[in-house]
Every structure is written in C-alpha cells, then in structure tokens.
C-alpha cells in the first residue's frame, strides 16, 4: 500500500506529506495518476479557487483518472479543504464549472446577517459526528479540535454521506464520505494530534 498526494499547484502538499511521515507512513507527491496501483491511497489537498482547481485537473487529464481510480478501482481517496469541495457537483464560487461529482452535493458561500462573523471562517472548531466510521477511531468529542480556513462550505444532498457537522454562524458539513471517498473541510495536517489521528486512520483502516 502506497499513499500518493496529488500536487495540483494549489496547496502546500509538503505539510500533508510531513504529517503522514509523522504518523509512521511514507507518501509520494505526484502530478499525474498514471502509476496508481490497486490499494494505493490518494490524497487531494487544495487551497484557493474551485474553478481554477477544476481547470487544472481537466487540463492535465486528472478528472478522468480520478473517476477511474475512485469508481472502478475503488482506491481510497481523501479530499482536504478545497479538495473536499471538488468532490461535489458544483460550487457557487465558480458557476457553470462542474466539480468531480463523486459525492452528490454543492458548495455554498457563507453569508451572514451578523457582520461580527468574519469570512473566511478561520481558526479552531469542533466536529459533531453524524455517522459512525472507523476513520474517526479514537475521536474524543470533548477534546478534539480542528483547524479551518474557508469561505465556502459543502452541502451534501444525502445525509448518509455526512460524517460530521460543524457550526460557524450556521451548521455545515465538515467531513463527508461515500464508500471509499472521504472529504475533510478542515486541515488535518494543521490540526496537531487530533488531525494526525484522522490521517493515521485514513492510512490504516481496511476498505
């Protein structure tokens, strides 16, 4: 089993790689998916604009490859921050641009009447688990905190795809899944031991 991190030029992939190393595993940073083998685990980090990211994936032939490894080969895939949003069908950030559509849902922009709530949502916040899953093994609901930086949030169409919810002015879906596909809106690689636990679980759980 190998862990491969897709470098879409829109995130600090080295911080994800360092966290994987810290929990006792090795990862390879890749720019294409031509050498993905059965059982390899794929991580898609991202920071920035939905449309720009999807254009990059399309221009480099990655969309078709991601669909192949997710839907046919059934490799485990984890989207982080923007990478999670890319799993959706569409985003208000980039109207008219299709997402990967691996999980049914859309991406919405925070819009608060209370102007004391700043956008983006930046800082530490909690998760309220909605469904049980081994990826949350050793989760401590009283102590676990995760680091968020985002102006848009995911709204899954089906509740069975929601792993956790978080509140920031409103409740949004902060962790999602569908079979072998996962998404974290927060940055586990910046969330100290709590994020390390989730990364370790993703690397080790059986599918």
N, C-alpha and C positions, 0 to 999 in steps of 0.2 A: 504494500500500500504506500502510495506517494501522495504528498499534499502539494498542490500546484496553485499558485496565486497569479491571477490574470492581471497583467500590467496594462491598464487602459490609458495610462499617462494622466489620470485624473485622481490619483491618491498617492499616499505615502506607503507603498507596498512594503518597504523595508520594516516599518513598525509592526505590520502584521507578521512578517517573517520572523522578526525578533521575538514576538510573543509565542509563536509556535515553537521556536527553539527553546524558549524559557520553560515551556511545559513538557519538554523532553522529546520533541519530534523535529523532523527535518522538512523543509519546504523549498520548492523551486519556484522562482519568479519566471513567468513565461509570457510571451507576446502572441502566441497562437496555440491552438489546441490540437495540433496535428499528431502529437505523440502521447495523447492521453490513453492510458490503459484501463482495463476493467479494474474497478476498485479504487482508482485514484480519486482523491477528494479535491474539489475545486473551490477556490475562494475568489469572489468577485468584489473587491473593495471599490469605493468610489466617493469622491467629494466634488461637488460642483453642479453643473447644469445637466438636466435629464436629456435634452435634445442633443447637446454636444456629445454626451457619452454614447447615446444610441447611434449617432452618425459615425462615431469612431468604430463601434462594434460592427456596423454594417459595412463600412469602407474596408475593414480588414477581414471580412468574411467570418466574423466570430459569431454572428447571430445564428446562422445555420448550424455551426459546430456546437454551440451551447445547447440548442434544441436537441441535437443528436445525442450528446452525452447525458442530457437530463432525461429525455423521454424514451430513448431507445436503449442506451447503455445503462441508464439508471445510476450513473455516478452521483454521489452526494455533492450538492452544490450549496454554498453559503454566500449570500449577498450581504454586504455590510454598508450601512448608511445609504448613499446613493445607489450602491449595488443592490440593496433590498428594493428600492423604488423601481429599479429597472426590471425587476421580476414581474411588475404589474402590466396591465394592458395599455395604460396611458397616464399622462400627467398634465395637470393644469399649468405646469411650468413651460411646457412645450406643446401647445395644441397642434393636432394633426400629425404628430410623430408617434408611431407605435412603439410600445415597450416590448419586452421579450414575451409577455403574455404567458409565463409559466404558472402563475397563480392569478386567478380572476380577481380583479380589483383595479382601483385607480389611485392616483396620487393627488392630494388636495393641498392647498396653501392655507397656513394659519391665517385667520382673520379675526381679530379680537376687538370687541367694543371697548374693553378695558385697556386703555393705552399704556397702563403701567406694565402690562405683559409685553416684553420685548420680543421681537422677531429678528434673528433666529432664536429658537429655543437652545440655549447654551448652558451646559452645566450638568450636575449630578441629579439623577432622578431614580425612582423606583419602578419595579415591574410588578404587576398583579397578574399571576398566572391564570390563564383561561382554560388551558388544556394540559393534561399531563403528558410529558415526553421525556425520554432519557437524556435529551440534550440539556435538560435542567437538573440532572443529578447533582446533589449536594448544594442545591439552591437554598439560601437562607432568606426567607421572606422578610425577616426583621432587620437584617444587616446588609443585604446585598444592594449595592448602588452602581449605576452605570452612567457613562459619560455620553451626553447627547450634543450634537451640533447640527441643527436642521431647521429650515423654514417651511418645508413641505412634509406631509405625513401620509402614510398608507392607509387606505380604507379597503379592506378585503370584502369581496362580495359575499363569501360564505364564512360563517362563524367557525366552522370546523378547521379553517386554515389559520386561525388566530391562536398563537401560543401565549401571548401576554399583551396587556394593555397598560398604558401609562397616561397620567394626567398632566397636562400643561395648559391650563385655561379651558381645555376640553379633553375628553378621553380619546386616545388614538391607539392604533395597533402598533406595538413596538417590537414584537417578534412574531414571525409567521412561518408556516410550513405547509408542505404538501408532499407526502411520501418522502422522497429523497432531497427535496428542495427546501432550503431554510433562508430566512432573512432576519437580520437584526438592524433596527433603525439606529441604535446606539453604536458606539465604538468599543467592542470588547477589548481591542488591543490597547485602549487607553483607560480601561476600567480596572486596572490593578488586579488583585487576586480574584475578584468577582468575574471579571471578563476572562481571566486566564482559565477559570473553571469551565466556562462555556466553550472556549476554544479547545481545551483538552477533551471535553465531551464530544465535540464535533469530530475531532481526530480519532477518537477511540470507540464510539458506540457502533454497534453492529446494525447493518441495514438488511 
